[in-house]
Amino acid sequence: MRPPTSPSAAAARFTGRSVTGERPLSGSLTEVTLDDGHTVMVKRGDGAGAARAEATGLRWLADAGTVRVPAVRGDDERWLVTDRVAQGRASAGAAVRFGRDLAALHAAGAPAFGAAPPGGPKDAYIGLAPMRNVTGSDWPSWYAEHRVLPYLRRAVDAGTLRQAEAADVERVCDRLPELAGPAEPPARLHGDLWNGNVLWGADGRVHLIDPAAHGGHRETDLAMLRLFGCPHLDRILDGYQETAPLADGWAGRVGVHQLFPLLVHAVLFGRGYAEQALTAARTALRHPG
């Protein structure tokens, strides 16, 4: 059987239904209507294995039975088809429940820091950026070696960061054993938990999309929520803390956990994010959590 060559063909292949209409939402995302009245989302992977990596991440999150994620209808090397989430309004009640669900997701755990979802590739993605899932036994050394330093080198090579500036980030990496707070077991992370990947459903629940799922530190997901803002964030944190209190000093470690996504954005989008990464690094060095 030949692989699908269009969003409609992918939807038909993976759902077994005829297609009655499609509506492109972006260059890679299309809303497709089926002959039974249901609507699915069809996403074209922009990198090798990207669709498969996202599909395995969604299934891994769903297996925890905690946060809501759209059901995967099917995937291959190029296409991912999921159910569409009917969206509603953000509410404080849904935020508290999401915080509790997120804490339970993290507690579901992972085999190791950097562990890929079962069946997922080592060479995955965070958004459009490569993200390599290589395992490590302790979070500080793993985070430095496999998350922060690769993107720091790319930012320097691209001229987005000067070598003298990079030294501040390198000092954070050297001091991570003391800056990271108490040791925590590997958590099951969404991995790219910014506001754009948080959907407030018409069912009164939060649904998560576009994961870069892996085993990591639970404070990383929370730091991502804070990085670009999220409705009712204080209530999300209330629900989280009620379920699984964070270690003392967690608020002072937010910048440490934001270093990786800020450096990724610096490589993709330029100097403004590099300056934010430097601010986060220098703050962490001055005011360790």
VEXMARVO-60724 format. One line per field, with one value per residue (C-alpha): residue number from 1; chain; x, z, y. Coordinates in steps of 0.2 Angstrom, whole numbers, plus 5000, padded with zeros to 4 digits. Each point is the difference from the previous one (the first is absolute). Layout:
<nodes>
i	c(NUM / ...);
ch	c(A / ...);
c1	c(X / ...);
c3	c(Z / ...);
c2	c(Y / ...);
</nodes>
This chain:
<nodes>
i	c(1 / 2 / 3 / 4 / 5 / 6 / 7 / 8 / 9 / 10 / 11 / 12 / 13 / 14 / 15 / 16 / 17 / 18 / 19 / 20 / 21 / 22 / 23 / 24 / 25 / 26 / 27 / 28 / 29 / 30 / 31 / 32 / 33 / 34 / 35 / 36 / 37 / 38 / 39 / 40 / 41 / 42 / 43 / 44 / 45 / 46 / 47 / 48 / 49 / 50 / 51 / 52 / 53 / 54 / 55 / 56 / 57 / 58 / 59 / 60 / 61 / 62 / 63 / 64 / 65 / 66 / 67 / 68 / 69 / 70 / 71 / 72 / 73 / 74 / 75 / 76 / 77 / 78 / 79 / 80 / 81 / 82 / 83 / 84 / 85 / 86 / 87 / 88 / 89 / 90 / 91 / 92 / 93 / 94 / 95 / 96 / 97 / 98 / 99 / 100 / 101 / 102 / 103 / 104 / 105 / 106 / 107 / 108 / 109 / 110 / 111 / 112 / 113 / 114 / 115 / 116 / 117 / 118 / 119 / 120 / 121 / 122 / 123 / 124 / 125 / 126 / 127 / 128 / 129 / 130 / 131 / 132 / 133 / 134 / 135 / 136 / 137 / 138 / 139 / 140 / 141 / 142 / 143 / 144 / 145 / 146 / 147 / 148 / 149 / 150 / 151 / 152 / 153 / 154 / 155 / 156 / 157 / 158 / 159 / 160 / 161 / 162 / 163 / 164 / 165 / 166 / 167 / 168 / 169 / 170 / 171 / 172 / 173 / 174 / 175 / 176 / 177 / 178 / 179 / 180 / 181 / 182 / 183 / 184 / 185 / 186 / 187 / 188 / 189 / 190 / 191 / 192 / 193 / 194 / 195 / 196 / 197 / 198 / 199 / 200 / 201 / 202 / 203 / 204 / 205 / 206 / 207 / 208 / 209 / 210 / 211 / 212 / 213 / 214 / 215 / 216 / 217 / 218 / 219 / 220 / 221 / 222 / 223 / 224 / 225 / 226 / 227 / 228 / 229 / 230 / 231 / 232 / 233 / 234 / 235 / 236 / 237 / 238 / 239 / 240 / 241 / 242 / 243 / 244 / 245 / 246 / 247 / 248 / 249 / 250 / 251 / 252 / 253 / 254 / 255 / 256 / 257 / 258 / 259 / 260 / 261 / 262 / 263 / 264 / 265 / 266 / 267 / 268 / 269 / 270 / 271 / 272 / 273 / 274 / 275 / 276 / 277 / 278 / 279 / 280 / 281 / 282 / 283 / 284 / 285 / 286 / 287 / 288 / 289);
ch	c(A / A / A / A / A / A / A / A / A / A / A / A / A / A / A / A / A / A / A / A / A / A / A / A / A / A / A / A / A / A / A / A / A / A / A / A / A / A / A / A / A / A / A / A / A / A / A / A / A / A / A / A / A / A / A / A / A / A / A / A / A / A / A / A / A / A / A / A / A / A / A / A / A / A / A / A / A / A / A / A / A / A / A / A / A / A / A / A / A / A / A / A / A / A / A / A / A / A / A / A / A / A / A / A / A / A / A / A / A / A / A / A / A / A / A / A / A / A / A / A / A / A / A / A / A / A / A / A / A / A / A / A / A / A / A / A / A / A / A / A / A / A / A / A / A / A / A / A / A / A / A / A / A / A / A / A / A / A / A / A / A / A / A / A / A / A / A / A / A / A / A / A / A / A / A / A / A / A / A / A / A / A / A / A / A / A / A / A / A / A / A / A / A / A / A / A / A / A / A / A / A / A / A / A / A / A / A / A / A / A / A / A / A / A / A / A / A / A / A / A / A / A / A / A / A / A / A / A / A / A / A / A / A / A / A / A / A / A / A / A / A / A / A / A / A / A / A / A / A / A / A / A / A / A / A / A / A / A / A / A / A / A / A / A / A / A / A / A / A / A / A / A / A / A / A / A / A / A / A / A / A / A / A / A / A / A / A / A / A);
c1	c(5000 / 5007 / 5003 / 4988 / 5005 / 4987 / 4991 / 4984 / 5008 / 5009 / 4983 / 4991 / 5014 / 5001 / 4982 / 4992 / 4988 / 4996 / 5005 / 4987 / 5010 / 5017 / 5005 / 5019 / 5005 / 5018 / 5013 / 5001 / 4983 / 4983 / 4983 / 4991 / 4982 / 4995 / 4984 / 4993 / 5001 / 5016 / 5014 / 5018 / 5017 / 5013 / 5018 / 5014 / 5016 / 5013 / 5015 / 5005 / 4990 / 4992 / 4982 / 5005 / 5009 / 4984 / 4989 / 5010 / 5001 / 4981 / 4997 / 5012 / 4992 / 4983 / 5005 / 5003 / 4981 / 5002 / 5001 / 4988 / 5009 / 4991 / 4999 / 5012 / 4990 / 5016 / 5017 / 5015 / 5016 / 4992 / 4982 / 4992 / 4981 / 4991 / 4983 / 4996 / 4998 / 4984 / 5006 / 4992 / 5005 / 5013 / 4994 / 5007 / 4992 / 5007 / 5017 / 5000 / 4995 / 5014 / 5013 / 4994 / 5001 / 5017 / 5007 / 4993 / 5007 / 5017 / 4998 / 4997 / 5019 / 5012 / 5014 / 5014 / 5004 / 4999 / 4990 / 4990 / 4982 / 4998 / 5003 / 5006 / 5016 / 5015 / 5001 / 4984 / 4994 / 4995 / 4989 / 5011 / 5016 / 5009 / 5000 / 5011 / 4993 / 5016 / 4998 / 5009 / 5000 / 5000 / 4991 / 5013 / 5013 / 4987 / 4992 / 5016 / 5007 / 4985 / 4989 / 5009 / 5018 / 4995 / 4989 / 5012 / 5013 / 4988 / 4996 / 5019 / 5003 / 4986 / 5006 / 4985 / 5010 / 5018 / 5012 / 5003 / 4981 / 4999 / 5012 / 4986 / 4989 / 5015 / 5002 / 4982 / 5003 / 5015 / 4990 / 4984 / 5003 / 4998 / 4987 / 4988 / 4993 / 4997 / 5001 / 4984 / 4995 / 4997 / 4983 / 4989 / 5001 / 4990 / 5016 / 4994 / 4987 / 4998 / 4983 / 4997 / 5000 / 4987 / 4982 / 4985 / 4987 / 4981 / 4999 / 5008 / 5016 / 5018 / 5006 / 5019 / 5006 / 5017 / 5011 / 5019 / 4997 / 5015 / 5006 / 5005 / 4999 / 4982 / 5004 / 5005 / 4981 / 4995 / 5014 / 4994 / 4983 / 5007 / 5011 / 4987 / 4986 / 4984 / 4982 / 4997 / 5018 / 4999 / 4985 / 5009 / 5015 / 4987 / 4993 / 5018 / 5006 / 4984 / 5004 / 5019 / 5009 / 5015 / 5017 / 5005 / 5008 / 4991 / 4995 / 5019 / 5004 / 4988 / 5013 / 5011 / 4986 / 4997 / 5018 / 4997 / 4984 / 5007 / 5016 / 4989 / 4991 / 5016 / 5006 / 4983 / 4995 / 5015 / 5008 / 4986 / 4998 / 5019 / 4999 / 4986 / 5010 / 5015 / 4989 / 4993 / 5018 / 5006 / 4985 / 5003 / 5018 / 4996 / 4985 / 5001 / 4984);
c3	c(5000 / 4995 / 5014 / 5001 / 4990 / 5007 / 5017 / 4993 / 4995 / 5017 / 5009 / 4989 / 5002 / 5019 / 5004 / 4987 / 4995 / 4985 / 5001 / 4996 / 5003 / 5005 / 5007 / 5001 / 5016 / 4996 / 4989 / 5009 / 5009 / 4992 / 5007 / 4991 / 5001 / 4998 / 4993 / 5018 / 5005 / 5011 / 4997 / 5001 / 5000 / 4987 / 5003 / 4988 / 5009 / 4994 / 5005 / 4998 / 5013 / 5007 / 4998 / 5008 / 5014 / 5004 / 4999 / 5012 / 5012 / 4999 / 5004 / 5014 / 5008 / 4998 / 5007 / 5017 / 5001 / 5007 / 4988 / 4985 / 4983 / 4983 / 4995 / 4986 / 4985 / 4991 / 4994 / 4989 / 4996 / 4993 / 5006 / 5017 / 5002 / 5017 / 5006 / 5000 / 5017 / 5001 / 5009 / 5014 / 5012 / 5013 / 5017 / 5018 / 5004 / 4984 / 5005 / 5017 / 4993 / 4987 / 5013 / 5009 / 4984 / 4995 / 5017 / 4998 / 4982 / 5007 / 5014 / 4986 / 4998 / 4986 / 5000 / 5000 / 4996 / 4981 / 4998 / 4984 / 5000 / 4996 / 4982 / 4998 / 4991 / 5008 / 4988 / 5004 / 4999 / 5011 / 4988 / 4985 / 5009 / 5001 / 5018 / 5003 / 5013 / 5008 / 5017 / 5016 / 5018 / 5009 / 4994 / 5002 / 4989 / 4987 / 4999 / 4997 / 4987 / 4990 / 5001 / 5004 / 4993 / 4983 / 4997 / 5008 / 4987 / 4986 / 5006 / 5001 / 4983 / 4992 / 5008 / 5010 / 5016 / 5003 / 5007 / 5015 / 5004 / 4998 / 5015 / 5012 / 4993 / 5002 / 5018 / 5003 / 4993 / 5011 / 5015 / 4996 / 5014 / 5013 / 4989 / 4996 / 5018 / 5008 / 4988 / 4993 / 4990 / 4981 / 4997 / 4984 / 4992 / 4986 / 4996 / 4990 / 5012 / 4994 / 5000 / 4981 / 5004 / 5014 / 4993 / 5011 / 4995 / 4998 / 5012 / 5014 / 5000 / 4994 / 4985 / 4995 / 4982 / 4991 / 5014 / 5000 / 5013 / 5009 / 5017 / 5009 / 5016 / 5004 / 5003 / 4982 / 4994 / 5013 / 4995 / 4982 / 5005 / 5008 / 4986 / 4988 / 5012 / 5002 / 5006 / 5018 / 5003 / 5019 / 5001 / 4989 / 5013 / 5014 / 4994 / 4997 / 5017 / 5008 / 4991 / 5000 / 5010 / 4991 / 5009 / 5010 / 4989 / 4984 / 4995 / 5000 / 4988 / 4986 / 4990 / 5001 / 4992 / 4987 / 4993 / 4988 / 4992 / 4999 / 4991 / 4988 / 4996 / 4999 / 4986 / 4991 / 5003 / 5004 / 5012 / 5011 / 5007 / 5003 / 5011 / 5010 / 5002 / 5006 / 5013 / 5006 / 5002 / 5009 / 5011 / 5005 / 5004 / 5011 / 5009 / 5000 / 5005);
c2	c(5000 / 5017 / 5013 / 5014 / 5016 / 5012 / 5004 / 4993 / 4984 / 4998 / 5003 / 4987 / 4988 / 5001 / 5001 / 4989 / 5014 / 5010 / 5018 / 5014 / 5015 / 5008 / 5017 / 5004 / 5008 / 5003 / 4993 / 4984 / 4998 / 4997 / 4997 / 4986 / 4995 / 4982 / 4993 / 4995 / 5019 / 4999 / 5011 / 4995 / 5009 / 4995 / 5006 / 4998 / 4997 / 5013 / 4989 / 4982 / 4989 / 5016 / 4993 / 4983 / 5009 / 5010 / 4986 / 4989 / 5015 / 5002 / 4982 / 5000 / 5015 / 4992 / 4983 / 5009 / 5003 / 5018 / 5015 / 5000 / 4998 / 4998 / 4982 / 4994 / 4993 / 4995 / 5005 / 4996 / 5008 / 5016 / 5002 / 5000 / 4999 / 5004 / 5005 / 5018 / 5008 / 5011 / 5016 / 5010 / 5013 / 5000 / 4999 / 4999 / 4984 / 4992 / 5007 / 4992 / 4983 / 5002 / 5003 / 4984 / 4990 / 5007 / 4995 / 4982 / 5000 / 5004 / 4987 / 4986 / 5001 / 4995 / 4987 / 5014 / 5018 / 5002 / 4984 / 5000 / 4994 / 4982 / 4997 / 5018 / 5006 / 5006 / 5014 / 5010 / 5018 / 5014 / 5010 / 5002 / 4997 / 4983 / 4993 / 4984 / 4988 / 4993 / 4993 / 5005 / 4995 / 5017 / 5015 / 5014 / 4991 / 4994 / 5017 / 5009 / 4987 / 4996 / 5015 / 5017 / 4998 / 4993 / 5016 / 5011 / 4994 / 5003 / 5017 / 5005 / 4992 / 5010 / 5016 / 5003 / 4999 / 5005 / 4988 / 5012 / 5000 / 4981 / 4998 / 5006 / 4985 / 4988 / 5006 / 4995 / 4983 / 4998 / 5005 / 4990 / 4987 / 5014 / 5010 / 4986 / 4998 / 4983 / 4984 / 4995 / 4984 / 5001 / 5007 / 4997 / 5017 / 5008 / 5009 / 5015 / 5006 / 5018 / 5008 / 4997 / 4981 / 5002 / 4999 / 5004 / 4988 / 5002 / 4986 / 5010 / 4991 / 5005 / 4990 / 5000 / 4999 / 5000 / 4991 / 4998 / 4987 / 4992 / 4996 / 5016 / 5011 / 5004 / 5019 / 5001 / 4999 / 5013 / 5012 / 4998 / 5005 / 5016 / 5004 / 5007 / 5002 / 4989 / 5004 / 4997 / 4994 / 5004 / 4988 / 4987 / 5001 / 4999 / 4983 / 4994 / 5004 / 4992 / 4984 / 4999 / 5015 / 5006 / 5000 / 5016 / 5013 / 4995 / 5017 / 5006 / 4985 / 5005 / 5009 / 4985 / 4989 / 5014 / 5000 / 4986 / 5007 / 5018 / 4993 / 4990 / 5016 / 5010 / 4988 / 5000 / 5019 / 5010 / 5012 / 5005 / 4982 / 4999 / 5015 / 4992 / 4985 / 5010 / 5009 / 4983 / 4993 / 5016 / 5000 / 4982 / 5003 / 5015 / 4993 / 4981 / 4992);
</nodes>
